[in-house]
Amino acid sequence: MYKKRIDTTINVGLLGAGTIGRGVINLLRENALTIAQKAGTHIKLKTVLEKDPILVKELTDEGYIVTQEINDIIKDPEISIVVELIGRVEPARSFMAKAIENGKHVITANKDVIAVHGHELLEMAALKHADVMFEASVGGGIPIIRPLKQCLAGNNIQAVMGIVNGTTNYMLGRMIEENLDYDSALKESQEKGYAEKDPTADVGGMDAARKIAILASIAFNTRVALEDVFVEGIQTVALQDIKYAAELGYAVKLLAIAKYLPEHGIDVRVHPTFLPEDHPLANVKGVFNAVFITGDYVGDVMFYGQGAGRRATASAVCGDIIDVARNIVNAGSGRILCTCFDEKPICSHDIVETPFYTRMLVTDKPGVLAAIAAAFGNNGVSLRTVLQKSTIGAYAELVVITHKVCYKNLSQAIQSLKDLPAVAKICTAIRVEDNKFA
């Protein structure tokens, strides 16, 4: 049996030894021999940037060099790879830029930096013939960045659609499983450690927006900025909506969606979505993530797994470390950098067409349905399904699903409905992702 003799070592500098950083340290230590064989070189964690006194003592006792001075890593000629795991935008962005300027290869799990500043970092790296890897920035342990850049590179990608935030997926699942309202589901999610004390980035959709901006940029070979993403969170999704969705054959998911529409450009958005129960993404449960990709030659493929957590994210980070180490050993650094060589336009959200589910409270008397149908019709909205659900006091709860309609027309229709005396409240308007709708 062939076993390669390994007589070289590549040194790594780690920025941040928190939850993910500790996972990387453990993985590099526990699987050191296997990693060396796969990389073609020993990989040694030489220096760690950390300020937490408890972690500093722990790491020092384990024999690592621990510093609070970034130059001890980025100015060290023996360190070839810098792994950034401190999070947030600054000083993480500045540290990565300085590392690249000093000829280091950079690996990060930082979606905040990559979504906004990834293009500039990749351009800097190209000038230095250095690698910048960020597999862990989207989907935790799920391999998705590398497949898009390499395995699926021969395809023209038509669509990327995913559940990329485990917190909201857990909450929406628990609402239907345990008959919980939104507030109760959020509280449970926080108690289990899935949601932060301030859950705004998760429930408001911004975490998913950063991830789909990254994926869309790679999938469509063009710069998709965070501000290009239309974002709606799950705060207005009620238990009734999830129940009615199930009755109609749908699951409710917070989806991150990017599609290339040749006539309009890139449609990129994050919002709650009615998804047919037989769609693969509809069966993604709990805090798991999944990304569903459609290519012109490969067809439909889905990547599924743990989207967060110490071990899953450390797995992705270490995969990048091995990849960079291989490039160094084989003098192949800088092979795959920024793939945004196109300048595709971003599609205006107002003209994107989807079916919509709308729930409203209306006066329970004759003639109301006709007035509501007229308000939709006068704004170019065709109705597919109209159901009267429960009665709440003097009002009836009405559920409407439209055929495909552009957001602008739907918004105008909703405004017309609000002006009708018979309409007490428009409770919810949620998009439907269903190819059966015309």
N, C-alpha and C positions, 0 to 999 in steps of 0.2 A: 504494500500500500504506500502510495506516494505521500510524503509529508515534507513540506517545504521547510528548508532551514531558514530561519529568520535571524538576521544579525543587525537590524537597524531599529531605531526607535524614533517616533515622532512625538514631540511634547505638545501638550494641550494646556491652555490657560482658560479657566472657568470663571465667568462673571456671575456670581450669585449661587449660593448653596442652599436655597430654600427648598420647597417641596420638589420641584422638578430637578433642580441642581443635585439634590441628595440622591434622587433616583438615577441620574446619570453617573454619579460617583459610584454607586452600588453596582450598576450594570457593568461599567468598565472594569471594576475589580473582580466581580463574580465570574464574568465571561471572558476574562482577559486572554486566555489561551486560544479560544475559538475565534475571538475578534482578531487576534494577531494573524492567525492562519488566513482568515478571510480578507484582511486588509493587506497582507504581505509585509507587515511591519508591526513591531510592538507599539502600542499607544499608551503613553504615560501621562497621567494628569500631574503636571508639575506645580502649578500655582493656582490658588483660588482667591478671587476678590470677594471678601465678605466682611461685614461690619458687625453683625450680631455676635455679641460676646460669647454666648453659649455655643453657637456654631463654630466660632473661631477656636475655642478650646477643644471642642470635639474633633475638628479637622486637624488641629495641631497635634493632638494626641495620636491621631492615626498616621502621622508622618508627612502630611502635606504642608507645603509652604503656603501660608495664609497672609494676605496683604490687604490694606485699605487704600493702596495707591495704584491707580490704573496703569501708570507708567511701568510698574514692576512687571506687568504682563506684556503690554504692547511694545515696550522698548527692549524686551528680552530677546536677543537673537536666537536663543535656543527654542523658543516657542513658535511653532508654525501655525497652529490652529487656535482661534479664540472662539469660545462658546458663550454666547450672551443669553443669560437666563434671569436677568434682574427685573424684566418687565417694564411696562409703561413706555412712554416715548423718550423722555429725557431722564437721566443722562444716557440711556441705552443707545439712542441713535448716534450721539456724539462719540461714545466709546467705540461703536462699530466702525464709524467713519475713520477714526484715528487708527484703529487696528488695520484697516485696509490701506491707509496711507503709509503705514509701516510695513507693508508687504505681507500681512497676515491673511490667512483664509478665515472666513467668518461663518459661523453657524448660529442660528437663532430660532426661537420658538415664538418670537414677538410679532403677533399679527398687527398690533397697533403701529409699529414702525414700518413693517413691510407694506401694509395697505396704503400708507401715506408717503413713505420715503423709500420704498423698495427700489423704485426706478433709479433714483439718484445713487443709491448704494451699489446697485449692479453696474451702473456706468463707471463709477469709481473703480470697481473691481476689474472691469474690462481693461482699464488703462494699466493696472498692476498685474494683469494676467493671474488674478486670484479668483478663488471660488467663494460664492455666497450661497449658502444652502439654508432652506427654511421649511423643510418638510413638516415640522411640528407646529407651524403657525396655523394650519388648517386641519381640523379633524384629528388632533392628537396623534394616536398611534396608527391611524388609517393611512396607508400610502396613497397619496393622491397627486401631490405636486410632481414627483418624479414620473409617475405614469403619464401625466399630461405632457410633460416635456420630452419624454423618451418613448415609452411603450406605445403611446397613441399619436406620436408625432406625425405619422404619415396620413392621419385623418384630417379632414376639415370638420372641426367640432361644431355641431349644430346647437346643442343645448347642454347646460350643466344645471342640475337641480338637486338640492340637498337639504337634509336635516343636519345642520352644523352647530346647533346649540343644544346641549344635553339638558340644561336646566328647563327650558321651555318645553322640550319634548316630554320630560318627566312630568311637568305640571299638567299639560294637556291630557296626558294618559291617566293620571291620577284623578282628574276631574270626572272622567267617564267611568273609570273603574270603581271609584269609591263615592260617587255622587257628591263630589266636593265642589264648592264654588271657587272662584278665582283666588280670593283672599286666603281661604283655607289651604288650597294647593300650594300657594306661595309660602305660607308659614311652614308647612310640612317640608317643603324643599329646602328652606333655610335651616330648619332643625336637623336635617340629614346632611347638611354641608354642601348641597348641590347649588344653592343660590347664595350669593353674597348678602351681607347685611344691607348694602345698597344694591338692589338687583336691576337697576335701570338699564345697564348695558345689555343684559340678557333679555329681560321681558320687553324692553323697548326696541329690540331688534338690531342694535348697533354692533353687538358682537358678531352676529351673523352677517351684517352688512360689510364689515371689514374682511371677513373670510371670502364672501362672494366677489368682492372687488379684486382680491388676489387671484381667485380661480378664474374669473372672467378675463383678466389681463393675460393670463397664461393660455387659456383655452382659445381666445380669439386673436392672440398675437398683437394686441393693441393696449394702450394705456387706459385702464378703467379706474378712475379716481373714486375715493370714498364718497365724495359729494355727488357722483353720478348715480348712486344707488338710491332708488325710492325705498323708503323704510316705513313700515307700520309694525307696531308691537302687538302683543297678545292681550294687553290690558282690557280691551273692550270685548273680548270673547267670553261669553257667559256659558254656564252649564247647559242652559236651554239650547244654545247653538250646537254644542257638541252632541246632545241627545238627538236633536233634529237631524244633524248630519248622519248619525248612525242609522236613523230610521230611513233616510234617503239613500243609504249605501255608501257613505263617505266617512273618512277619518279626518279630523282637523289637525293640521300640522303647521308649525311655523317653517315655511320653506324659503330658502335662498335660491333664487332663479336667475339664470342668465341665458338668453337665447340670442342667436344671430338672425335677424330678419333682413335679408338682402336689400329689400326696398326701403328700409327705415334705419337700420343700424343695430346696435346692441341694446337689447331690452334687459335691464338688470334691476332686480327688486327683491325685497324681503317683506313678507307679510303672512298673516294667517291664511290658510288655504284649505278648501274642501278638496280632498284627494280621494279618488275611487278606492274602495276597500281592496280591490284586487291589484292595485299598483304596489310594486315592491317596497316603496318608501312608506306606504301606509302601515306596514307591519313592523316598522322599526320602533321598538319599545324602550321605555325607561330613559336612561341618560346616554344611550348609544347614539352614534351619528352614522349617517350614510350619505354618499354622493352618487347620483345617477347621471351618467353621461351618455349622450347620443352622438355618434360620429358617422360620417358618410359611408365608411367601409366597415367599421367594427360593429355598427348597430348600437344596441343598448348594452351598457355594462354598469354594474353597481359595485361600489367599494363600501364596506360595512365594518364597523368595529367600535372600540372605545374611543370616544372623542376627547377625553380629558383624563386627568389623573397622573400620579407620579410615574407609574410603571409604563403606561401606554405612551405618554409623551416622551419619557426617557428613551423608549425604544426607537422612536422616530429621530430623536436627536443623535443617538448613537449610530443609527443607520447613515446619517449625514456625515458623522465623523469618519466612519469607515470609507465612505465614498470619497471624501476629500483626501484621506490618507492614501487610498489607491491611486488617486490622481497624482499626488506628490511622488509616490514610489515610481510610477510609470511615466513621469514627466508629461502628464496630461492635464495639468491644471488650467482652468479657464476655458474648458471645452463648451460648457453650456451655461451661458449667462443670461442676460435679458433677452427674452424672445418677443418683445413688443416692437416688432419691426414694421407693423402696419399702422395706419391712422384711420380706423373705422369710426364713424360717427356714433354717438350715443342716441338711442331712440327716445323721443319725448314720451314721457309716461302718459300724457293725455291721449295719445293715439293707440296705445296698446289695447288690444281687444281680448277680453276674457269673459266667461259667464260670471254672474254674481249671484250670491245668496243674500237676501235682505230679509230681516225680521223687523216687524213694526207693530205698534198697537194702534188699532183703529176703532172708531165707533161701531158698535154692533147693530147696524140697522140696514134696511134695503137701500140699494143704490151706491153703497160705498165701494164695492168691488169695481163697478163700472167707472167710477170717478178715478180710482187708483190706476186701473188699466189705461184710461185715457191719459193720465199724467205721464205714465211710462211711454205710451205710444207717441205722444206729442213731442217727446225728446229722442225719438228714434230707438227706443228700447223694446225689444220683442220678448214676451214672456213665454217661458217653457212650462213652468210649474207654479201653481198658486194653491196654497193649502191654508185652511183656517185651523188653527190649533186651539189651545185652551182659551177660556174666557177669564179675564181678570177684571172683576168689577163690572163696569159698564163698557169695557173694551174687549175686543177680540184680538188675539195674537195671530197675525197673518205672516206666513212665510212665502216668499217669492223667489224663484230661481229664474234668471233671465237666460236667453241665448247669448252668444258672444256680443259684447258691446264695448266700445271704447270708454275709458275712464271718464273722459270729459262729458259724454252723453249721460252716463250713469249719475255723475255728480249733479248735472242739471235736472235730471229726473227726480233725484232725492230732494233737491231744493223745491221743486214744484210740489212734491208730496208734502213737504213741511208747511207749505202755504195752504193746504187743504184743511178746512175746519174739522173734517172727519178723522184726520190723522193726528193722534195724540203724541206719538213718539216714533222716530226711526231708531231702533235699538242697535242694529248691527248691519254692516255691509261687508261681506267676505267674498273674496275671489274663489272661483271654482276652476281647478285644473283638470279638465276632462275632455279627451279627444272626441268623445261621442257628440259633443255639442257643436252645432253648426254656427 
